[in-house]
């Protein structure tokens, strides 16, 4: 028993050290949040290029308010990429250097990726690829990445993926949701508490079942890396998997196939779709059917 406790203690300390190292690398590169936000505020808004960057940040921070016709829920980019994309958890610094890249068996541009978020995470409509809003968002991301020369300079991005997760326990996840204080930010009903603070985790105001966060491995990794706030990295693999399973088995929007395709219905992928969700809630789903779940 003592040996098992030591192993878990070692794992937790290792995760905390990795997060601390990522944050330090982020700061060493000069991306201290306050400084770069001040730089954005001081941009000359009379300059069309600078104004575009400022507009991009506004869209990023207030997506569901600025683009209500394109956002079908209560989320904004900042909900997953905190602090204007400058937080060390999921920073957007350097993202423009990662595209184009192969994604879902086709070459994807940064514009494609942005629109992918609009129809999946935002459960909404694509924005015009050549429109001012798209140009503004790309300009903002390019501004955040302006001091980097190549993707090799990006050393701080944490991997919100897991190769394997333990068999989840949904009931235990529901208990953890209360015990770990998730309710304070996300509400007892998962509908969230504020536009910028605790976003909705399920229900009509949340992401749909084709969003990356609807995958068990991504949700588990994201939760373990970033939650609870102030105690990031303290959840065990089992606790993070239990919480992810509890959240993903709650009702959420079903993705529009005409917009997103059907890749997330691939049985080899670990998206918790409506069909899987219903089986789980009835106790008829074998978690080990998912390749990512340890047998």
Residue, then its C-alpha position, 0 to 999 in steps of 0.5 A: x500500500x505504501x509503495x502504491x502511495x509512493x508511486x502516485x506521489x512520484x507521478x503527481x510530482x513529475x506532472x507538476x514539474x512538467x507543467x512548471x517547466x512548460x510555464x518557465x519556458x513560456x516565460x523565458x521566451x518573453x511571452x509574459x501575459x501582462x506585457x504582451x496584452x499591454x503591447x496589444x492595447x497600445x497598438x495604433x488603432x488608426x493603423x489598419x493592420x494594428x486595428x485588425x490585430x485588436x479586432x482578432x483579440x476581441x473576437x478571440x475573447x468574446x466570440x459568442x458576443x461578437x459573432x453570435x450568428x456563427x456561434x451556436x452555444x455559450x463558448x468563446x475561444x478563450x474558454x479553452x485557450x485561457x488568457x487570450x491564448x497566452x496562458x501556459x495551459x493551451x497557448x496560441x503562441x506559435x500556432x500559425x507556424x504549425x499550419x498547413x498540416x495533415x489533419x483528418x487525411x487532408x491538408x488543413x490551413x489555419x483558416x480551416x482549423x479556425x472554422x473547424x472550431x466554429x462548427x465543432x467546439x462552437x457548434x455554429x457556422x463557419x466564418x467567411x474564409x476571406x472575410x475580415x473576421x477570419x483575417x483578424x483572427x489570423x492576424x492576431x495569431x500571427x502577432x502572438x507568434x511574431x518572435x518565433x522563426x519556426x515550429x522548433x521554437x515552440x517548446x511549451x505546448x503541453x500535450x492534451x492527449x493520452x495514449x492510454x487511460x484507465x477504465x472510467x467510473x462515471x459514478x466516481x466522476x460525478x462524485x469528484x465533480x462535486x468534491x473537487x470544486x468543479x461546481x463553483x466554476x461550471x455549475x451543478x448542471x454543467x451550464x457554466x457560471x460566466x462567459x470568461x470564467x467557468x464555461x458550460x461543460x454540457x447541455x445546449x451551451x457547450x461543445x458538440x460531440x464532434x469537438x476534440x474535447x468530446x474525445x475521452x483521451x483529450x478530455x482526460x488529458x486536458x482535465x489533468x493538465x489544467x484542473x482544478x484551477x490552482x491545483x493543476x496536475x494533482x489529479x491521478x489518471x483515474x480521477x481525470x478519466x472518471x471526471x472526463x467520462x462523467x462530463x462526456x456522458x451528459x447531454x450535449x449538442x449532436x454535430x451537424x454531419x453536413x458541416x463536420x462530416x462523419x469522421x467522429x463516428x469512426x469506431x476506432x476513435x474515442x469520441x463519446x457520441x450520442x449512441x455511445x453516451x446512451x449505452x454508457x448511461x444504460x450500463x451497456x457499453x464496454x469501455x475497453x472497446x475504445x483503443x485508448x482505454x486500458x484493458 
